[in-house]
Amino acid sequence: MTGLELAWVPPPYAEPGRFSEHEVTVGAGPLAVSGTVSVPHRRAPGPGVVLLAGGGPFDRDASTGPNKPLKDLAWGLASSGTTVLRFDKASYAHHGVAAASDLTMTQEYVPYAVDAVDLLRGHRSVDPERVFVLGHSMGGKVAPAVAAASPAVAGLVIMAGDTQPMHHAAVRVARYLATVLPDQVPPALIETFQRQAALVDSAKLTPSTPAADLPFGLPAPYWLELRDFDPVAIAAGLGKPMLILQGGRDYQVTVADDLVRWRAGLAGRPEVDIRVYEADDHLFFPGAGPSTPAEYATVQHVDPAVVADIAHWLSHGHR
């Protein structure tokens, strides 16, 4: 296939004539990053939302193969009247951040997200009392910590937010992929993840443990923080409206291993709305049958029903 065939095209629910975009800088100093604000063509200030990509060095669109799920969301939500800010992760924009031996999830996300919230609160198209944070995958896991650090956040949208400890999830995912792609996942890979997960769980994990001995090559401080990080407990202490979304076909973050914890920890909360989209995978692409990484390499868009539900909730449903 040529690059032209793999070029991103707007999803059907995006109406580029209904909004404009401009660049912004998120953060300050040498580690600042670039972002894009999608601004609806309307007169009265309305809701705003900051988008947070998942784990890894993602750009502002969460580009995955030919797909750009955060751009789908930004354009779809802006077409429906929400001002959207998305930005490159520091681990994408700055090699030194991704390679830092003291990197943590909080350092990677929270300062930038808080700055992005402040930027939107001061934007002419945004009601400063209606700025939300939408996080996907690890972005969803860390979103409650962003709201805790920035009390001005009006509420959260958590898409496939993982709650199972990530080192345990790595073992589970490897085992799953070995069943659906047995030729591509050797038993040695599962054994490696098991050994690394055991090290993360053990008292032997210290700040000086080599990253090469740990899952995904992430440094020891990253795992020391993640090991004790409980997004559900943080969310439960916020008392803010939340829309928690999960794909039924997602094998990376699952109903049984992750959503179950959101449901248990936030049970009986009228301000929390939890929805499962049975046909959707981790990127909220609709499909059928067991999900595999190959799905991410084919041209797709975020489920229109998901975008419509988020747009409605941001405008009306959280009240």
C-alpha positions, 0 to 999 in steps of 0.5 A, spaced: 500 500 500 502 507 498 502 512 503 496 515 499 492 509 501 493 510 508 492 517 509 487 519 514 481 522 512 475 525 516 470 520 519 463 521 517 461 525 523 466 530 522 464 537 519 470 541 518 466 547 516 463 547 523 470 549 526 477 552 526 483 550 529 489 553 531 496 551 535 498 552 542 504 551 546 502 546 552 507 547 558 513 551 559 520 551 558 524 547 554 520 541 555 513 544 553 509 541 547 505 543 541 498 542 541 491 543 537 485 547 539 479 545 535 474 551 536 466 550 534 463 556 530 458 558 535 457 565 539 456 563 546 461 559 550 460 552 551 464 546 554 471 544 553 475 538 553 482 536 554 484 529 550 489 525 553 492 519 549 494 512 552 501 509 554 507 510 550 510 516 546 504 518 542 503 524 538 496 529 539 492 524 534 494 518 538 496 516 531 496 508 530 498 505 523 493 509 519 488 511 524 488 517 528 483 516 534 484 522 538 483 526 531 477 523 530 474 525 537 477 532 536 473 533 530 467 529 532 466 533 538 468 540 535 463 539 530 458 538 535 459 544 539 465 542 544 472 546 544 477 540 544 485 541 546 489 535 544 497 535 545 503 531 543 506 527 549 512 530 552 515 523 551 513 523 543 516 531 543 522 530 547 527 524 547 530 526 553 523 525 557 522 518 554 529 516 556 529 519 563 531 514 568 526 517 573 520 518 569 513 517 572 506 517 569 505 523 573 510 527 571 509 524 564 501 527 564 499 531 570 503 538 569 501 538 561 494 536 562 493 541 568 496 547 563 492 544 558 486 545 562 488 552 564 489 554 557 482 552 555 479 555 561 481 562 558 479 560 551 474 565 548 469 559 546 469 556 553 465 556 559 471 556 564 466 552 569 465 547 564 472 544 562 473 536 562 478 531 561 478 525 557 483 520 557 484 514 553 487 507 556 493 510 561 490 517 559 484 514 562 487 511 568 491 518 570 485 522 569 482 522 576 489 524 578 489 530 573 482 532 576 485 532 583 491 536 581 486 541 578 480 542 582 477 546 576 476 540 572 468 539 571 468 532 570 472 526 566 471 522 560 474 515 561 475 511 555 478 504 556 481 506 563 485 501 566 485 499 573 488 492 573 496 493 575 499 494 568 505 489 569 499 484 571 495 486 565 502 485 560 502 478 562 494 477 561 495 480 554 501 476 552 497 470 554 491 472 550 495 474 544 498 467 544 492 464 543 489 468 537 496 469 534 500 462 536 505 463 531 507 470 533 507 469 541 512 464 543 512 461 550 519 465 552 515 472 551 510 470 556 515 467 561 519 474 560 513 478 562 512 473 568 519 474 571 518 482 570 512 482 573 514 478 579 520 483 580 515 489 580 511 486 585 517 484 589 521 488 595 527 487 590 524 493 586 528 499 588 529 506 584 536 503 581 533 497 578 535 497 571 529 498 566 532 493 562 529 488 567 522 491 567 516 491 563 516 495 556 523 498 558 520 503 563 524 505 569 523 503 576 520 509 578 515 509 573 513 502 576 514 504 583 509 509 582 504 505 578 504 499 583 501 503 588 497 508 584 489 506 584 485 510 579 478 508 582 480 510 589 482 517 587 476 518 582 471 516 588 474 521 592 473 527 587 465 527 587 465 529 580 461 527 574 464 521 570 462 518 563 466 511 563 466 507 557 469 500 555 469 496 549 466 489 549 472 486 544 478 490 548 483 485 550 488 490 552 483 493 557 477 489 559 470 488 562 472 483 566 479 485 569 478 493 569 471 495 568 469 491 574 474 495 578 470 502 576 464 499 577 465 496 584 469 502 586 464 507 584 457 503 585 451 507 587 454 514 584 449 518 581 454 522 578 457 516 574 455 513 568 458 507 565 457 504 558 460 498 554 460 498 547 460 490 545 462 491 538 468 496 540 476 494 541 481 498 545 481 504 540 473 504 540 473 501 533 467 497 531 468 490 529 467 482 530 470 476 533 476 476 537 480 483 537 488 482 534 493 488 533 492 487 526 485 491 527 489 497 528 493 497 522 487 497 517 483 504 516 478 505 521 474 511 525 472 511 532 465 508 533 460 514 531 455 512 537 461 513 542 462 520 539 455 522 539 454 519 546 460 523 549 458 530 545 451 529 548 454 528 555 459 534 555 453 538 553 447 535 557 448 529 560 453 530 566 448 535 569 
